[in-house]
Amino acid sequence: MLKLEETFLVVIDVQGRLAQIMYEKDRLFKSLKALVRGAKLLGIPILLTEQVPEKLGSTVPEVRELMSDSEAISKNSFSCVREEVFRERLEGLGRRNVVLAGIETHVCVYQTARDLLELGYRVEVVTDAVSSRSAENRTIGLTRMKSEGAHLTSVEMVLFELQEVAEGERFRKLSRLIKEFGTGEQR
């Protein structure tokens, strides 16, 4: 079970032209925006990564504008865990539950999940906030992560799991957020 004080979000490599050719790109961007806004509302730390940004470009504006207060971690390796700056920030958080989102499901998201699991983290992969260039590779990545011990979730599921109760102003704001982005029914 996810607990607010033990959880953080990692948004992986949603960059430039590559992000524009993802399977179901519009759904991906909508889900990422809802997830990031929800994480901020809940006060969850967010780590943002960019794979060789000098070649692939920066994080897409739709996501970056929501994370203007976060410095992107530049990386060359597919797994975020293999980058020293990422590991330092990871350890500095002191949290053991990781929520993963981004691209591509079968490469960077998968390899990051695999390495985090190996280090003993609980990994939740937000299925409606990850993608690959093809539906097949997205499915293969999700299947492989699940078989290796990652948990599959959705934007609505993870945000309400962290919220825990259907009361209070934060709950009302989360409900409006979910409704606005069309990731679930009105509460």
SEROMAR-829167 format. One record per atom (N, C-alpha, C, CB): x, y, z. Coordinates in steps of 0.05 Angstrom, whole numbers, padded with zeros to 5 digits, always signed. Last residue first. Glycine has a CB too. Example, Ala and Ser with C-alpha at 12.3 -4.5 7.8 and 13.67 -1.06 7.14 Angstrom:
BEGIN
+00257-00045+00142/+00273-00021+00143/+00258+00001+00157/+00282-00012+00114/+00264-00114+00156/+00246-00090+00156/+00264-00066+00156/+00226-00089+00181/
//
This chain:
BEGIN
-00337+00247-00176/-00342+00236-00149/-00362+00254-00134/-00316+00233-00133/-00339+00230-00244/-00342+00250-00223/-00349+00237-00197/-00364+00271-00231/-00293+00180-00269/-00320+00191-00265/-00320+00212-00243/-00340+00168-00257/-00230+00194-00302/-00249+00179-00286/-00276+00192-00284/-00237+00173-00258/-00200+00228-00331/-00188+00202-00325/-00206+00185-00308/-00161+00206-00311/-00212+00280-00348/-00227+00258-00359/-00214+00230-00354/-00229+00261-00388/-00191+00324-00327/-00174+00310-00346/-00187+00285-00357/-00148+00302-00333/-00232+00340-00293/-00222+00358-00313/-00207+00343-00335/-00205+00379-00301/-00236+00296-00257/-00258+00302-00275/-00248+00319-00298/-00280+00316-00260/-00187+00301-00230/-00193+00277-00245/-00215+00282-00265/-00201+00254-00225/-00195+00353-00207/-00173+00348-00226/-00178+00323-00243/-00147+00344-00210/-00238+00343-00173/-00241+00362-00196/-00219+00358-00217/-00240+00392-00186/-00213+00308-00138/-00236+00299-00153/-00241+00317-00177/-00261+00299-00136/-00174+00341-00116/-00166+00318-00132/-00189+00308-00149/-00157+00295-00113/-00207+00378-00089/-00189+00387-00111/-00180+00364-00128/-00165+00402-00099/-00231+00344-00052/-00247+00358-00071/-00231+00368-00095/-00261+00382-00057/-00185+00328-00023/-00201+00308-00038/-00218+00322-00059/-00218+00292-00018/-00171+00377+00000/-00152+00364-00019/-00167+00343-00036/-00129+00352-00004/-00215+00387+00034/-00210+00404+00011/-00192+00391-00009/-00198+00431+00020/-00250+00327+00056/-00231+00349+00058/-00227+00364+00032/-00205+00339+00067/-00254+00258+00035/-00263+00281+00050/-00242+00303+00050/-00270+00273+00079/-00244+00202+00026/-00261+00218+00009/-00272+00241+00025/-00284+00201-00003/-00175+00182+00037/-00202+00187+00047/-00218+00206+00028/-00201+00200+00075/-00127+00170+00005/-00138+00152+00026/-00167+00157+00034/-00121+00153+00049/-00088+00193-00029/-00107+00210-00014/-00120+00195+00009/-00129+00221-00033/-00065+00149-00052/-00049+00166-00035/-00066+00185-00018/-00029+00182-00052/-00108+00129-00081/-00095+00112-00061/-00079+00129-00041/-00078+00091-00074/-00118+00172-00115/-00137+00167-00094/-00126+00147-00073/-00163+00155-00106/-00071+00167-00147/-00077+00192-00133/-00097+00188-00110/-00088+00213-00152/-00075+00115-00168/-00052+00122-00150/-00058+00148-00135/-00027+00126-00167/-00124+00117-00197/-00120+00097-00176/-00098+00106-00157/-00113+00070-00187/-00115+00157-00236/-00137+00160-00216/-00132+00141-00192/-00164+00153-00228/-00071+00134-00264/-00070+00161-00252/-00091+00163-00229/-00075+00183-00273/-00062+00065-00245/-00070+00086-00264/-00069+00113-00249/-00100+00081-00274/-00015+00010-00242/-00035+00027-00231/-00044+00047-00252/-00025+00043-00206/+00022-00048-00227/+00010-00031-00247/-00013-00016-00234/+00000-00048-00271/+00084-00060-00194/+00055-00060-00192/+00044-00041-00214/+00045-00051-00164/+00139-00104-00208/+00127-00078-00207/+00097-00080-00206/+00135-00061-00232/+00159-00156-00215/+00151-00147-00188/+00140-00119-00186/+00174-00149-00171/+00168-00177-00264/+00191-00174-00247/+00185-00161-00220/+00212-00157-00261/+00119-00176-00288/+00130-00202-00282/+00155-00201-00264/+00137-00217-00308/+00114-00120-00294/+00096-00134-00276/+00108-00161-00268/+00068-00138-00288/+00153-00112-00334/+00155-00099-00307/+00138-00113-00287/+00147-00069-00309/+00131-00142-00376/+00157-00149-00365/+00160-00137-00337/+00180-00140-00383/+00083-00115-00387/+00083-00143-00379/+00109-00151-00365/+00078-00161-00404/+00103-00065-00402/+00086-00067-00378/+00085-00096-00368/+00057-00058-00385/+00132-00079-00449/+00145-00066-00426/+00129-00069-00400/+00149-00036-00432/+00091-00100-00481/+00114-00117-00473/+00128-00105-00449/+00134-00120-00496/+00060-00053-00488/+00049-00077-00474/+00071-00096-00465/+00031-00093-00493/+00096-00021-00516/+00084-00012-00491/+00074-00036-00475/+00061+00008-00496/+00103-00052-00562/+00126-00048-00544/+00117-00037-00517/+00146-00028-00556/+00050-00049-00583/+00063-00075-00577/+00086-00071-00557/+00073-00089-00602/+00042+00004-00595/+00026-00009-00574/+00039-00035-00564/-00003-00014-00584/+00102+00042-00605/+00082+00023-00614/+00067+00012-00590/+00094+00000-00630/+00132+00078-00576/+00125+00085-00604/+00104+00066-00615/+00149+00085-00622/+00102+00079-00511/+00124+00073-00529/+00115+00081-00557/+00132+00042-00528/+00084+00106-00446/+00079+00098-00473/+00105+00091-00487/+00064+00120-00489/+00047+00123-00386/+00072+00112-00399/+00064+00105-00428/+00084+00088-00384/+00000+00133-00361/+00020+00155-00363/+00047+00145-00372/+00022+00169-00336/-00030+00090-00353/-00041+00110-00372/-00023+00134-00374/-00069+00118-00363/+00001+00061-00316/-00003+00051-00343/-00014+00071-00363/-00021+00027-00342/+00049+00075-00275/+00023+00087-00282/+00018+00081-00311/+00023+00118-00276/+00078+00029-00233/+00079+00040-00260/+00051+00050-00268/+00090+00019-00280/+00111+00028-00173/+00084+00029-00185/+00087+00043-00212/+00064+00045-00166/+00155-00008-00133/+00152+00007-00158/+00123+00004-00168/+00171-00003-00179/+00192-00005-00076/+00166-00013-00086/+00161+00004-00110/+00143-00011-00064/+00262-00022-00077/+00241-00003-00078/+00215-00016-00086/+00247+00021-00097/+00307-00055-00080/+00288-00059-00058/+00266-00038-00056/+00302-00059-00033/+00340-00055-00122/+00349-00040-00099/+00329-00041-00076/+00355-00011-00106/+00309-00080-00160/+00333-00094-00151/+00344-00081-00125/+00355-00094-00173/+00273-00040-00170/+00264-00064-00156/+00288-00079-00145/+00248-00083-00176/+00306-00005-00197/+00294+00003-00172/+00285-00021-00156/+00271+00023-00176/+00317-00035-00243/+00339-00028-00225/+00329-00019-00198/+00356-00005-00237/+00265-00039-00266/+00281-00063-00259/+00303-00057-00239/+00294-00075-00285/+00252+00015-00274/+00236-00002-00256/+00252-00026-00247/+00210-00011-00270/+00291+00028-00313/+00290+00042-00287/+00275+00025-00266/+00277+00070-00290/+00276-00006-00355/+00302-00010-00342/+00304+00005-00315/+00324+00001-00361/+00222+00014-00366/+00228-00014-00358/+00255-00017-00343/+00227-00032-00382/+00234+00067-00381/+00216+00061-00358/+00221+00033-00348/+00186+00065-00366/+00270+00058-00425/+00278+00073-00401/+00260+00068-00377/+00277+00103-00408/+00237+00012-00454/+00265+00018-00452/+00272+00032-00426/+00275+00036-00477/+00182+00006-00456/+00198-00018-00459/+00228-00013-00457/+00192-00031-00485/+00162+00060-00450/+00155+00039-00431/+00174+00015-00432/+00127+00029-00437/+00207+00113-00458/+00190+00094-00470/+00186+00070-00451/+00200+00085-00497/+00167+00157-00418/+00172+00142-00442/+00201+00132-00443/+00166+00159-00467/+00124+00162-00359/+00141+00172-00380/+00145+00154-00404/+00168+00178-00369/+00127+00144-00290/+00112+00153-00313/+00132+00162-00334/+00092+00176-00306/+00124+00111-00226/+00138+00116-00251/+00119+00124-00274/+00155+00092-00260/+00132+00119-00159/+00112+00119-00180/+00126+00128-00206/+00088+00139-00172/+00161+00085-00106/+00166+00100-00130/+00143+00097-00150/+00192+00092-00144/+00176+00083-00039/+00155+00078-00059/+00158+00096-00082/+00127+00081-00046/+00214+00101-00002/+00218+00074-00015/+00196+00066-00035/+00218+00053+00007/+00253+00159+00013/+00227+00146+00009/+00231+00120-00007/+00208+00165-00006/+00296+00194+00016/+00291+00176+00038/+00264+00162+00037/+00293+00191+00064/+00317+00233-00017/+00288+00233-00011/+00282+00216+00013/+00272+00225-00035/+00370+00221-00025/+00363+00244-00009/+00334+00246-00002/+00371+00269-00024/+00367+00179-00061/+00375+00173-00034/+00368+00196-00015/+00405+00167-00032/+00352+00209-00107/+00336+00187-00098/+00342+00181-00068/+00342+00162-00114/+00396+00243-00113/+00369+00254-00107/+00351+00233-00096/+00357+00268-00132/+00435+00203-00125/+00438+00222-00102/+00411+00234-00094/+00458+00244-00109/+00414+00180-00171/+00417+00164-00147/+00420+00182-00122/+00442+00145-00149/+00418+00224-00206/+00392+00212-00200/+00394+00197-00174/+00382+00194-00223/+00473+00231-00209/+00456+00253-00198/+00429+00242-00190/+00453+00275-00219/+00489+00181-00232/+00498+00189-00205/+00480+00210-00193/+00526+00198-00205/+00449+00136-00266/+00460+00163-00266/+00465+00172-00237/+00441+00182-00280/+00423+00089-00262/+00451+00087-00269/+00465+00114-00272/+00454+00072-00296/+00370+00100-00254/+00386+00091-00231/+00416+00091-00237/+00377+00064-00222/+00347+00107-00304/+00353+00131-00288/+00373+00124-00265/+00327+00142-00276/+00369+00069-00359/+00359+00069-00331/+00367+00094-00316/+00369+00044-00316/+00399+00087-00403/+00370+00084-00405/+00357+00083-00377/+00363+00057-00420/+00447+00140-00395/+00438+00113-00393/+00408+00111-00395/+00448+00100-00366/+00449+00195-00395/+00457+00181-00420/+00448+00152-00419/+00487+00183-00423/+00411+00251-00370/+00422+00224-00368/+00429+00213-00395/+00402+00205-00354/+00395+00305-00328/+00404+00296-00354/+00417+00269-00351/+00424+00317-00366/+00341+00322-00292/+00366+00307-00289/+00373+00296-00317/+00363+00283-00268/+00312+00386-00287/+00313+00360-00300/+00341+00348-00296/+00307+00363-00330/+00289+00418-00230/+00311+00416-00249/+00312+00388-00261/+00338+00424-00235/+00226+00446-00219/+00242+00422-00218/+00265+00423-00239/+00226+00396-00223/+00191+00487-00227/+00207+00488-00203/+00226+00464-00200/+00189+00490-00179/+00162+00474-00271/+00182+00495-00274/+00200+00497-00250/+00168+00522-00279/+00124+00436-00283/+00147+00428-00266/+00169+00449-00268/+00157+00401-00274/+00087+00451-00318/+00077+00443-00292/+00100+00438-00272/+00059+00419-00294/+00117+00459-00363/+00105+00483-00351/+00094+00476-00323/+00083+00494-00369/+00129+00406-00378/+00150+00423-00366/+00138+00447-00352/+00169+00432-00387/+00084+00387-00404/+00092+00375-00378/+00111+00394-00364/+00106+00348-00382/+00079+00418-00449/+00055+00410-00434/+00061+00400-00406/+00040+00389-00450/+00132+00421-00471/+00121+00443-00456/+00096+00436-00439/+00113+00465-00475/+00172+00362-00460/+00152+00376-00475/+00139+00398-00458/+00130+00356-00485/+00241+00370-00443/+00214+00359-00436/+00193+00376-00451/+00210+00361-00405/+00285+00381-00500/+00276+00384-00472/+00249+00371-00468/+00273+00414-00465/+00323+00337-00544/+00308+00361-00537/+00299+00361-00508/+00283+00363-00555/+00357+00298-00561/+00328+00292-00561/+00311+00316-00555/+00322+00270-00542/+00408+00321-00555/+00401+00308-00580/+00370+00305-00583/+00414+00281-00582/+00411+00345-00506/+00424+00359-00528/+00417+00347-00555/+00454+00360-00525/+00389+00307-00472/+00372+00329-00482/+00384+00345-00505/+00367+00347-00459/+00394+00247-00459/+00411+00263-00477/+00395+00287-00489/+00422+00245-00500/+00333+00245-00427/+00353+00228-00440/+00368+00245-00461/+00340+00203-00453/+00315+00273-00367/+00316+00278-00396/+00339+00262-00407/+00319+00308-00403/+00270+00269-00310/+00294+00263-00325/+00291+00269-00354/+00301+00233-00321/+00248+00292-00248/+00245+00294-00277/+00271+00287-00290/+00235+00322-00285/+00216+00275-00188/+00242+00276-00203/+00235+00275-00232/+00261+00252-00194/+00177+00303-00138/+00178+00294-00166/+00206+00297-00176/+00158+00311-00183/+00145+00291-00075/+00168+00300-00090/+00167+00288-00119/+00194+00291-00076/+00078+00308-00062/+00097+00286-00067/+00120+00298-00083/+00083+00263-00083/+00033+00339-00049/+00059+00345-00038/+00080+00324-00041/+00056+00351-00008/-00015+00335-00074/-00011+00317-00051/+00016+00323-00037/-00011+00288-00060/-00007+00371-00115/-00029+00376-00096/-00025+00359-00070/-00056+00370-00108/+00033+00344-00143/+00038+00370-00130/+00017+00377-00109/+00040+00392-00152/+00004+00300-00160/+00027+00296-00143/+00034+00322-00129/+00051+00286-00159/-00033+00326-00194/-00042+00311-00170/-00020+00307-00150/-00054+00285-00178/+00001+00346-00234/-00016+00364-00218/-00025+00351-00192/-00040+00374-00234/+00020+00296-00253/+00039+00316-00241/+00023+00336-00224/+00054+00331-00264/-00028+00272-00271/-00011+00259-00251/+00008+00279-00237/+00006+00237-00264/-00046+00307-00310/-00063+00302-00286/-00046+00290-00264/-00086+00282-00294/-00003+00304-00346/-00010+00330-00334/-00027+00325-00309/-00026+00347-00354/-00005+00250-00360/+00018+00261-00347/+00012+00287-00333/+00041+00265-00367/-00055+00248-00386/-00051+00233-00362/-00027+00243-00346/-00047+00203-00368/-00045+00281-00431/-00067+00287-00412/-00063+00273-00385/-00094+00279-00425/-00003+00252-00455/+00002+00279-00445/-00020+00287-00425/+00003+00299-00468/-00031+00203-00467/-00006+00204-00451/-00002+00231-00439/+00018+00195-00468/-00070+00221-00503/-00078+00209-00477/-00054+00209-00458/-00088+00179-00481/-00037+00238-00544/-00054+00257-00531/-00064+00246-00504/-00079+00263-00549/-00009+00190-00560/+00005+00213-00549/-00013+00232-00534/+00019+00228-00571/-00015+00135-00575/-00035+00149-00560/-00024+00173-00545/-00049+00131-00540/+00054+00124-00580/+00028+00112-00583/+00008+00126-00565/+00029+00081-00577/+00094+00182-00596/+00086+00160-00578/+00058+00150-00586/+00086+00169-00549/+00115+00224-00623/+00109+00200-00639/+00101+00176-00621/+00132+00193-00657/+00129+00264-00587/+00107+00270-00606/+00099+00245-00623/+00116+00292-00625/+00173+00246-00560/+00147+00246-00546/+00124+00250-00565/+00147+00269-00525/+00211+00257-00600/+00205+00229-00592/+00178+00228-00578/+00227+00218-00574/+00216+00312-00603/+00203+00298-00624/+00195+00269-00617/+00220+00298-00649/+00217+00326-00532/+00220+00333-00560/+00204+00317-00580/+00247+00331-00567/+00205+00279-00479/+00220+00299-00493/+00215+00302-00523/+00249+00295-00488/+00202+00252-00424/+00180+00260-00442/+00189+00284-00458/+00153+00266-00426/+00236+00224-00385/+00244+00229-00413/+00221+00236-00433/+00257+00205-00424/+00197+00205-00332/+00220+00197-00348/+00219+00206-00377/+00223+00167-00346/+00183+00225-00270/+00174+00229-00297/+00198+00226-00316/+00160+00258-00301/+00170+00196-00209/+00192+00200-00229/+00179+00202-00256/+00213+00177-00228/+00148+00211-00144/+00141+00207-00172/+00166+00212-00189/+00118+00226-00182/+00145+00179-00079/+00153+00200-00098/+00148+00192-00126/+00183+00208-00094/+00126+00162-00012/+00123+00160-00041/+00134+00184-00056/+00094+00156-00048/+00118+00165+00042/+00138+00146+00033/+00141+00145+00002/+00132+00118+00043/+00075+00197+00055/+00102+00205+00064/+00124+00187+00055/+00101+00206+00094/+00032+00168+00031/+00040+00194+00022/+00068+00201+00029/+00021+00215+00033/+00038+00100+00016/+00033+00120+00037/+00046+00146+00027/+00046+00112+00064/+00011+00044-00017/+00026+00069-00018/+00018+00087+00005/+00021+00082-00045/+00017-00024+00000/+00000+00000+00000/+00018+00025+00000/-00019+00000+00024/
//
